[in-house]
């Protein structure tokens, strides 16, 4: 399994198995509550609707996944129409909506419409269940976005699937709660950390640009961290050394995916990457290179190129965006 696949597996495990605690399998119902990111970015009426449709779905599609698809497709706009003619909150093609618009849910309209949020949400839940969302979420989301078996469409839609899964993870993130702390201490990333890893890895191949902090401009090392964690709902300082000096440090032998690893000289950090597991990180290395996976030493003070490993930090304790 590749590092990318492992990161996405972590996201889905934390996203879909939210009714179990990290240790012992004990119930942890609160972990399925909306995160600060979700409650501050999803309109309240739609959040309730996604939860209702999830509970009514035949396959148990998570509400967070319905919300993530709606956000990615239309930015929660029920009136949206694409240039290709896709319609509504979930950007249905008319023929696809017609195949999944019945039975009309409570609160829907007759005849059903892709522009009606209730009709569209329940139809999306049915469609995702039919695509096998719980068995293979990535393949189901690729099919949802693409609908075309051609390799070009499949390749483009793979990035779409990663984006949706990472967004879904951020919607059920536990932030600074006790559940989040226990997950990290057990060696398992929180959903915030897993989302940040997935966001960062979605940019593999994007060029390094000094001062860059977005897919449009390119990334420098700290810009990639700021962007990935920002999408996951966490604010971190813009510069690598500020991140190193202000974020809570963690021991190198206790790293979990999502922790930040710093490199430099003395106690000054001039490079940072996001740990992804298996002694590797995703980072924007230097001018002329692209965002990529790099292997790293797992000991503070170890030589790495012209620098040394300073240590690591956990940015999840940074206040969540509200």
C-alpha positions, 0 to 999 in steps of 0.5 A, a space after each residue: 500500500 502506498 503512503 497516499 493510500 495509507 493516509 486515505 485509509 486513515 481518513 476513511 477509518 476515522 470518518 466512517 468508524 466514528 461510533 467506535 473509540 480508538 482503543 477497545 471499541 467502546 462507543 464514542 458517539 460524540 465523535 460523530 458530532 459536527 466539528 467546529 469546521 462543520 458547524 461554522 461552514 455548513 448552513 444549519 438547515 443543510 447540516 440537519 438535512 444531511 444528518 437525516 438523510 444519512 440516518 435514512 439511507 440504506 447503506 449508512 452513508 455518513 452525513 459528513 460525506 454527504 456534506 463534503 460532496 455538496 460542498 465540493 459540488 456546489 459550495 452548498 448552493 441549491 440553485 447552482 447550474 454548471 456549464 455542462 448542465 449539472 443541477 442543484 446542491 449535488 450537481 446532478 445530471 437530469 438523467 441521473 437524478 431521475 434514476 434516484 429521485 424516488 420515493 419522495 422523502 418527507 419534506 420534498 416536493 412533487 415532482 422531485 427536483 434536483 434544485 430542492 435540497 431535500 430531494 437532492 440530498 436523499 437522491 445523492 444518498 441513494 446514488 452513493 449507496 448504489 455506487 458502493 460508497 461504504 465498500 470502496 469510497 474512493 471508487 464510488 466518488 470517482 464514479 460519482 464525479 466522472 460517470 465515464 470509464 475512460 482513463 482520463 476522466 478517472 485520473 482527474 476524478 481521483 483528485 476529486 475523491 481525495 478532496 471529498 474524503 479529506 473534507 468529510 474527515 474535517 467535518 467530524 474532527 474532534 479538534 482539541 477534545 479529549 477524544 482527539 488527545 487520546 487518539 494521538 496518544 494511541 499512535 493514531 492521527 486525529 481526523 484533523 491530522 488525517 485530513 491535513 495529510 490528505 490535503 497535502 498529498 493531493 498537491 504532490 506534483 505541484 511546483 515549489 514556489 518561494 512564498 507560495 501557499 496555494 495550488 494556484 501559486 505553488 507552495 513553499 514548505 511552510 505554505 503547504 503546511 498552512 494551506 493543508 491545515 487551514 483547509 482542515 480547520 487549523 491555523 498555523 503560523 506562516 513561517 517554518 521557524 515560527 511553527 517550530 517555535 510556537 507549536 507544541 513539540 512531540 518526541 520523534 519516536 511518538 510521531 503520528 501522521 499529521 505531525 510536523 517535522 522540522 529541519 535546520 541548524 541550531 534551533 532555527 527551522 528553515 524547512 518543514 514537512 508533514 509526517 505521513 508515516 513509514 519514516 516519510 513526509 510530504 513536503 515542498 522541498 526547494 526551487 526546481 522541485 515539486 511537492 513530493 514524498 521524502 524519506 526522513 531520519 527518525 531521530 532528532 539531531 540526525 543529518 538530513 542533507 545540509 541540515 539536521 532534524 530539529 524535532 517535531 510538533 503537533 499543530 492540532 492543539 492550535 485553536 480551530 477556526 471558528 
